[in-house]
Amino acid sequence: MADDSMTLLEMFRTASAGGDVDVLREGVRILAQAIMEAEVTEVTGVPRGERDPERRRTHRNGYRDRRWDTRVGTIELAIPRVRDGNYFPSLLEPRRRAERALLAVVQEAYVAGVSTRRVDDLVRALGIEGISKSEVSRICAALDAEVEAFRTRSLAEIACPYLWLDATYLKVREGGRVVSMAVLVATGVALTGERRVLGLELSAGHDEGSAWPRFVRSLVERGLHGVRLVISDDHAGLVKAVDEQFLGAAWQRCRVHLTRNAQDLVPRSARSMVASAIRMVIEQPDGMSAREQLDRVIDGLRPRFPAVADLLTRAEAGLLAHFDFPEPHRRQIRSTNPLERLNKEIKRRTAVVGIFPTRASVIRLVGMILAEQDDEWQDGRRYFRPETLALIDAEPDLQEVPAMLIAS
């Protein structure tokens, strides 16, 4: 606390000397920093600047910057990080922004007169009565600016060797009709090990084939680089866009989606068998064994199910691409499941709206959900440990490392 006292004293001396210092805002910042330092000291058991020779707990791991909106203005905080990523400042509210966005969407639907009974009930539960159109516009404009800044931010400082691309679908009122729209989402893992939300776009269902190339190109234009493997389903236009925009990167076809595609080609009684056959290929210990097993599966399926055999033959390169990457990463990079979980969270949080009144309202709410998730991923446990990510460029025989190196 002595350092904090000296900082406060210097601030007030500067202010009294006519310096350009907002005393109240700077005081809140210093107090917030002191609280976070005290909380991290409780987590680690060691004050800042000291070491625990026995390492009985986790230890500090630098800082990350974050803006904090308060009644005295926006404050730039330096949030302490700990090695196992289990610290989040008690001062901050991790779900606040998305709840504001949800409130704005509900208000917009209510004012526009297109809300359902479920939304009406939610409006009353939130205590919204007699809100004006101008008030809704003011709230939405502020949120839209924040989402736009998040969606268009530069990615030049984020090298992501792994990139996941997938879509989820929401209902939107447009042109007097209710239509299905695809929410395109991109996430990745940075070289530091954290997962990051990289992009968001909205596309009409009939335009999805051309939307994917635009979306992938926008990620590159914003500075995304270092991509070594893209994991996605076989969306129309997506694979070609990956080949064109990420030169030298491999493409992993989601094995879950591929399994479903294969099951659609056989009678219901044979679906379990087909799924088991594909799983046997994926669970091989190395790429050579997987290719040999895939050949056996294709030969075994061809007499009864030639369509499935042809599908697996065409999908071989994409299905087995993950075997060329470090063993500790393979379970996560062989499917879009990590992104599917995020899509389920989007579905859960948007379910209270049901049918969105406009495209902008979709971007507003989903954008806030993703911005929150990006913050939480940076504050939380690393998805992969940095030392395992360094193995991506190692020789293949050096990539077989103990699974304990992967962060759970």
C-alpha positions as MATLAB code, in Angstrom:
seq = 'MADDSMTLLEMFRTASAGGDVDVLREGVRILAQAIMEAEVTEVTGVPRGERDPERRRTHRNGYRDRRWDTRVGTIELAIPRVRDGNYFPSLLEPRRRAERALLAVVQEAYVAGVSTRRVDDLVRALGIEGISKSEVSRICAALDAEVEAFRTRSLAEIACPYLWLDATYLKVREGGRVVSMAVLVATGVALTGERRVLGLELSAGHDEGSAWPRFVRSLVERGLHGVRLVISDDHAGLVKAVDEQFLGAAWQRCRVHLTRNAQDLVPRSARSMVASAIRMVIEQPDGMSAREQLDRVIDGLRPRFPAVADLLTRAEAGLLAHFDFPEPHRRQIRSTNPLERLNKEIKRRTAVVGIFPTRASVIRLVGMILAEQDDEWQDGRRYFRPETLALIDAEPDLQEVPAMLIAS';
ca = [
       0.000    0.000    0.000;
       3.015    2.302    0.373;
       3.430    2.381   -3.421;
      -0.251    3.214   -3.853;
       0.030    6.051   -1.310;
       2.987    7.514   -3.172;
       1.088    7.274   -6.465;
      -1.897    9.092   -4.986;
       0.349   11.764   -3.514;
       2.080   12.333   -6.856;
      -1.308   12.567   -8.600;
      -2.639   15.209   -6.229;
       0.605   17.187   -6.448;
       0.305   17.175  -10.236;
      -3.321   18.247  -10.049;
      -2.583   21.073   -7.632;
       0.217   22.255   -9.909;
      -2.232   22.649  -12.780;
      -1.543   19.310  -14.447;
      -4.150   17.786  -16.711;
      -5.348   15.056  -14.321;
      -8.927   13.956  -13.615;
      -8.485   13.422   -9.891;
     -11.677   11.439   -9.335;
     -11.180    9.101  -12.279;
      -7.491    8.570  -11.522;
      -8.317    7.894   -7.893;
     -10.841    5.212   -8.897;
      -8.251    3.638  -11.199;
      -5.595    3.477   -8.480;
      -8.086    2.052   -5.980;
      -9.246   -0.559   -8.487;
      -5.647   -1.576   -9.217;
      -4.943   -1.903   -5.497;
      -8.021   -4.123   -5.041;
      -7.001   -6.372   -7.932;
      -3.446   -6.670   -6.626;
      -4.791   -7.646   -3.200;
      -7.114  -10.254   -4.753;
      -4.306  -11.786   -6.790;
      -2.112  -11.893   -3.702;
      -4.837  -13.975   -2.031;
      -4.962  -16.286   -5.063;
      -1.199  -16.786   -5.314;
      -0.340  -16.502   -1.622;
       2.602  -14.255   -2.495;
       2.709  -10.416   -2.697;
       3.731   -8.779   -5.964;
       7.484   -8.857   -6.509;
       8.062  -11.786   -4.162;
       8.577  -15.456   -4.992;
       7.315  -18.629   -3.412;
      10.190  -21.140   -3.585;
       7.820  -24.047   -2.923;
       5.309  -22.980   -5.617;
       2.461  -24.254   -3.487;
      -0.058  -22.250   -5.508;
      -0.250  -20.685   -8.930;
       1.880  -17.653   -9.753;
       1.512  -14.334  -11.570;
       1.779  -14.158  -15.327;
       1.837  -10.486  -16.319;
      -1.084   -8.197  -17.091;
      -3.702   -7.586  -19.761;
      -5.335   -4.265  -20.589;
      -9.084   -3.765  -20.348;
     -11.393   -0.768  -20.510;
     -13.804   -0.293  -17.598;
     -16.819    1.986  -18.048;
     -17.743    3.725  -14.787;
     -19.809    6.699  -13.674;
     -16.651    8.813  -13.575;
     -15.669    7.837  -17.122;
     -13.795    5.087  -18.921;
     -10.801    3.772  -16.995;
      -7.912    1.798  -18.452;
      -7.142   -1.122  -16.130;
      -4.152   -3.465  -16.101;
      -5.698   -6.761  -14.976;
      -3.197   -9.125  -13.325;
      -2.993  -12.594  -14.838;
      -2.152  -15.833  -13.080;
      -0.695  -18.969  -14.585;
      -3.755  -21.201  -14.293;
      -6.103  -18.419  -15.419;
      -8.632  -18.640  -12.584;
      -8.680  -14.950  -11.576;
     -11.373  -12.492  -12.641;
     -11.648   -9.100  -10.867;
     -14.595   -8.837   -8.522;
     -15.047   -5.224   -9.659;
     -16.064   -6.242  -13.164;
     -19.319   -7.760  -14.328;
     -18.559  -10.364  -17.027;
     -22.152  -10.582  -18.286;
     -23.128   -6.928  -18.164;
     -22.684   -5.957  -21.823;
     -24.704   -8.823  -23.289;
     -27.545   -8.187  -20.868;
     -27.620   -4.543  -22.005;
     -27.732   -5.737  -25.610;
     -30.550   -8.184  -24.842;
     -32.510   -5.412  -23.150;
     -32.036   -3.180  -26.196;
     -33.224   -5.912  -28.591;
     -36.311   -6.580  -26.494;
     -37.041   -2.863  -26.300;
     -36.659   -2.503  -30.052;
     -39.008   -5.402  -30.706;
     -41.522   -4.011  -28.210;
     -41.526   -0.525  -29.717;
     -41.756   -1.920  -33.254;
     -44.857   -3.898  -32.282;
     -43.459   -7.232  -33.471;
     -42.830   -8.862  -30.097;
     -44.340  -12.221  -29.243;
     -46.188  -13.034  -26.029;
     -42.976  -14.457  -24.598;
     -41.146  -11.190  -25.291;
     -44.055   -9.216  -23.831;
     -43.741  -11.213  -20.620;
     -40.015  -10.545  -20.551;
     -40.580   -6.820  -21.132;
     -42.873   -6.648  -18.107;
     -40.435   -8.682  -16.009;
     -37.667   -6.222  -16.907;
     -39.868   -3.307  -15.874;
     -39.995   -1.655  -19.313;
     -43.043    0.592  -19.500;
     -43.688    3.478  -21.846;
     -40.183    3.622  -23.303;
     -39.932    5.940  -26.293;
     -38.573    5.195  -29.734;
     -35.925    7.896  -29.290;
     -34.698    6.232  -26.088;
     -34.470    2.862  -27.841;
     -32.522    4.467  -30.700;
     -30.111    6.124  -28.274;
     -29.394    2.869  -26.424;
     -29.022    0.857  -29.621;
     -26.683    3.401  -31.203;
     -24.280    3.225  -28.272;
     -24.270   -0.579  -28.314;
     -23.917   -0.752  -32.090;
     -20.800    1.416  -31.964;
     -19.233   -0.875  -29.378;
     -20.046   -4.007  -31.385;
     -18.752   -2.472  -34.607;
     -15.453   -1.613  -32.913;
     -15.153   -5.225  -31.736;
     -16.033   -6.720  -35.129;
     -13.655   -4.514  -37.113;
     -10.705   -4.374  -34.705;
      -7.269   -5.125  -36.082;
      -6.064   -8.715  -35.808;
      -2.483   -7.882  -36.815;
      -1.167   -8.668  -33.330;
      -2.930  -12.044  -33.122;
      -1.141  -14.976  -34.777;
      -3.540  -17.922  -34.680;
      -2.211  -21.284  -35.885;
      -5.665  -22.854  -35.432;
      -8.829  -21.287  -36.852;
     -12.397  -22.623  -36.425;
     -15.216  -21.491  -38.736;
     -18.871  -22.420  -38.343;
     -22.390  -21.029  -38.580;
     -25.504  -21.042  -36.457;
     -28.960  -19.960  -37.586;
     -31.461  -17.442  -36.189;
     -34.866  -16.143  -37.299;
     -35.168  -12.506  -38.436;
     -38.085  -10.401  -39.718;
     -37.242   -8.939  -43.105;
     -39.468   -7.612  -45.849;
     -42.586   -8.582  -43.961;
     -41.493  -12.232  -43.672;
     -39.629  -14.321  -41.101;
     -36.432  -15.692  -42.667;
     -33.546  -17.839  -41.465;
     -30.156  -16.152  -41.389;
     -26.704  -17.633  -40.891;
     -24.512  -16.169  -38.155;
     -20.927  -16.818  -39.296;
     -18.426  -17.017  -36.434;
     -14.637  -17.378  -36.425;
     -12.588  -18.347  -33.372;
      -8.937  -19.253  -32.997;
      -6.153  -20.145  -30.611;
      -3.333  -17.613  -30.332;
       0.316  -18.603  -29.931;
       0.013  -17.611  -26.271;
      -2.545  -20.403  -25.812;
      -5.739  -18.398  -25.311;
      -8.836  -18.832  -27.427;
     -10.011  -15.691  -29.209;
     -13.187  -14.616  -30.997;
     -11.982  -13.289  -34.353;
     -15.012  -12.464  -36.443;
     -18.776  -12.261  -36.821;
     -20.941  -11.822  -39.912;
     -24.615  -12.253  -40.802;
     -25.808  -13.752  -44.055;
     -29.142  -14.643  -45.601;
     -29.473  -18.405  -45.987;
     -29.527  -18.295  -49.793;
     -26.360  -16.149  -49.834;
     -24.216  -18.352  -47.576;
     -22.120  -19.717  -50.459;
     -20.794  -16.249  -51.321;
     -20.823  -14.998  -47.725;
     -18.103  -17.397  -46.562;
     -15.475  -16.135  -49.058;
     -16.256  -12.524  -48.047;
     -16.018  -13.413  -44.380;
     -12.701  -15.256  -44.719;
     -11.280  -12.435  -46.833;
     -12.306   -9.878  -44.198;
     -10.341  -11.763  -41.532;
      -7.208  -11.565  -43.665;
      -7.786   -7.903  -44.467;
      -8.012   -7.167  -40.744;
      -4.576   -8.721  -40.253;
      -5.198  -12.337  -39.211;
      -2.031  -14.311  -39.909;
      -0.071  -17.395  -38.900;
      -2.960  -19.777  -39.683;
      -1.706  -23.338  -40.105;
      -4.975  -25.313  -39.860;
      -8.591  -24.322  -40.533;
     -11.297  -26.518  -38.995;
     -14.790  -26.327  -40.479;
     -17.584  -28.212  -42.161;
     -17.662  -28.527  -45.933;
     -19.672  -25.317  -46.403;
     -20.244  -24.139  -49.951;
     -17.466  -21.770  -50.999;
     -15.622  -22.042  -47.684;
     -12.912  -24.562  -48.564;
     -11.999  -22.695  -51.750;
     -11.812  -19.435  -49.793;
      -9.492  -21.060  -47.231;
      -7.190  -22.306  -50.010;
      -7.072  -18.852  -51.593;
      -6.710  -16.701  -48.479;
      -4.555  -18.893  -46.195;
      -1.842  -20.116  -48.529;
      -0.009  -23.120  -47.098;
      -2.633  -23.792  -44.417;
      -4.240  -27.228  -44.112;
      -7.982  -27.827  -43.862;
      -9.532  -30.216  -41.351;
     -13.070  -31.348  -42.139;
     -15.161  -31.624  -38.993;
     -15.396  -35.347  -38.298;
     -18.755  -34.915  -36.488;
     -20.366  -33.307  -39.544;
     -18.725  -35.850  -41.847;
     -20.111  -38.703  -39.747;
     -23.610  -37.235  -40.008;
     -23.211  -36.841  -43.778;
     -22.171  -40.497  -44.055;
     -25.057  -41.678  -41.863;
     -27.528  -39.874  -44.127;
     -26.433  -42.185  -46.961;
     -27.318  -45.467  -45.220;
     -30.424  -47.029  -43.667;
     -31.107  -46.221  -40.024;
     -30.064  -49.742  -38.993;
     -26.539  -49.165  -40.390;
     -25.894  -45.684  -38.970;
     -24.289  -46.885  -35.763;
     -21.946  -49.153  -37.702;
     -20.846  -46.325  -40.011;
     -20.196  -44.007  -37.061;
     -18.114  -46.682  -35.325;
     -16.069  -47.293  -38.470;
     -15.196  -43.598  -38.819;
     -14.417  -43.353  -35.100;
     -11.946  -46.246  -35.423;
     -10.087  -44.266  -38.093;
      -9.956  -41.085  -36.001;
      -8.785  -42.857  -32.850;
      -5.672  -44.359  -34.432;
      -2.420  -43.308  -32.720;
      -0.783  -41.732  -35.795;
      -1.410  -40.667  -39.369;
      -0.005  -43.779  -41.024;
      -2.188  -46.091  -38.954;
      -5.213  -43.884  -39.625;
      -4.700  -44.008  -43.385;
      -4.346  -47.782  -43.324;
      -7.495  -48.113  -41.216;
      -9.388  -45.746  -43.519;
      -8.455  -47.907  -46.510;
      -9.823  -50.968  -44.712;
     -13.034  -49.135  -43.815;
     -13.551  -47.958  -47.408;
     -12.951  -51.458  -48.784;
     -15.364  -52.928  -46.237;
     -18.136  -50.416  -46.948;
     -17.922  -50.318  -50.758;
     -19.873  -53.553  -51.498;
     -22.952  -52.508  -49.453;
     -22.650  -48.708  -49.262;
     -20.673  -47.406  -52.252;
     -21.885  -43.841  -51.672;
     -20.317  -43.799  -48.191;
     -17.104  -45.325  -49.554;
     -16.913  -42.601  -52.199;
     -17.590  -39.904  -49.584;
     -14.757  -41.145  -47.342;
     -12.412  -41.457  -50.330;
     -13.008  -37.821  -51.289;
     -12.763  -36.673  -47.653;
      -9.508  -38.481  -46.792;
      -7.176  -35.453  -46.867;
      -9.509  -33.264  -44.824;
     -10.498  -35.994  -42.385;
      -6.892  -36.885  -41.476;
      -5.273  -33.432  -41.603;
      -5.094  -33.157  -37.813;
      -2.609  -36.057  -37.623;
       0.069  -33.704  -39.018;
      -0.168  -31.556  -35.878;
       0.989  -32.102  -32.259;
      -0.679  -35.050  -30.560;
      -1.925  -33.068  -27.517;
      -4.018  -30.848  -29.806;
      -5.667  -33.482  -31.986;
      -8.791  -34.132  -29.954;
      -9.742  -30.438  -30.103;
      -8.743  -29.736  -33.719;
     -10.429  -32.697  -35.415;
     -13.905  -31.166  -35.200;
     -15.744  -27.875  -34.772;
     -16.998  -28.958  -31.331;
     -15.189  -26.084  -29.547;
     -17.093  -23.608  -31.717;
     -20.303  -25.648  -31.522;
     -20.314  -25.079  -27.755;
     -20.074  -21.338  -28.341;
     -22.922  -21.549  -30.858;
     -25.061  -23.314  -28.257;
     -24.401  -20.439  -25.859;
     -25.498  -17.989  -28.568;
     -28.686  -20.024  -29.065;
     -29.355  -20.122  -25.338;
     -28.873  -16.388  -24.875;
     -30.917  -15.434  -27.954;
     -33.805  -17.828  -27.257;
     -35.649  -15.202  -25.184;
     -35.925  -13.010  -28.284;
     -37.152  -15.765  -30.592;
     -37.615  -13.770  -33.816;
     -35.307  -10.764  -34.153;
     -36.902   -7.540  -35.431;
     -33.946   -6.539  -37.671;
     -30.547   -7.725  -38.874;
     -28.913   -5.010  -36.769;
     -30.511   -6.413  -33.618;
     -28.921   -9.823  -34.326;
     -25.456   -8.323  -34.751;
     -25.966   -6.213  -31.618;
     -26.849   -9.052  -29.265;
     -24.602  -11.763  -30.740;
     -21.732   -9.284  -31.004;
     -22.002   -8.450  -27.308;
     -22.152  -12.146  -26.383;
     -18.999  -12.806  -28.389;
     -17.201   -9.752  -26.973;
     -17.917  -11.029  -23.470;
     -16.698  -14.495  -24.376;
     -13.478  -13.089  -25.833;
     -12.792  -11.243  -22.568;
     -13.513  -14.334  -20.474;
     -11.265  -16.535  -22.600;
      -8.403  -14.088  -22.134;
      -8.973  -13.990  -18.391;
      -9.435  -17.756  -18.089;
      -7.363  -20.879  -18.438;
      -5.307  -21.296  -21.603;
      -6.782  -23.679  -24.179;
      -3.327  -24.991  -25.147;
      -0.034  -24.470  -23.381;
       2.414  -22.275  -25.347;
       5.123  -24.948  -25.240;
       2.880  -27.365  -27.147;
       1.994  -24.736  -29.744;
       5.708  -24.346  -30.441;
       5.660  -27.989  -31.635;
       3.485  -27.166  -34.660;
       6.568  -26.393  -36.741;
       8.615  -29.267  -35.281;
       9.482  -32.437  -37.144;
       6.595  -34.973  -37.164;
       8.443  -37.469  -34.971;
       8.914  -34.774  -32.334;
       5.229  -33.935  -32.160;
       4.285  -36.965  -30.075;
       4.482  -35.372  -26.632;
       2.785  -36.373  -23.383;
      -0.884  -35.420  -23.197;
      -0.272  -33.900  -19.756;
       1.250  -30.873  -21.520;
      -2.144  -29.828  -22.803;
      -4.175  -27.438  -20.668;
      -7.593  -28.780  -19.774;
];
